[in-house]
Amino acid sequence: MVIVVRGELRLTAGKAAVQVAHAAVLLAQEAAKRAPEAFRAWSATGQKKIALVAPTLEALETLARQARGLGLLWVLVEDAGFTEVPPGTKTCLGIGPAAASQLDPITGSLPLL
């Protein structure tokens, strides 16, 4: 599972952590329903998650299109707007769970959060 945070938002560490957690939970719920075997394999092998940074919303949306094109599960997290960003702000993208061989072509060049 890979979670990609929008870098230009310059979220505090706590806010970024919460947004990453939202993406991980949403992806796990989707995977349990739509890809139960992938979910079980991911769950049984330590529930690996990698947090990365994309420079802009445009870059985040490009990654989402690439994930969709490859048939991977993905979620885009929109903030409720109670703290650091306006309501509806797209804060991060989650992709997976999937094998590194499927995720790396999309996100392998991004820096760690």
Buried (B, 14 or more C-beta within 10 A) or exposed (E): BBBBBBBEBEBEEEBBBBBBBBBBEBBBEBBEEEBEEBBEBBEEEEEEBBBBBBEEBEBBBBBBEBBEEBEBBBBBBBBEEEEBBEEEBBBBBBBBBBEEEBBEEBBEEBEEB
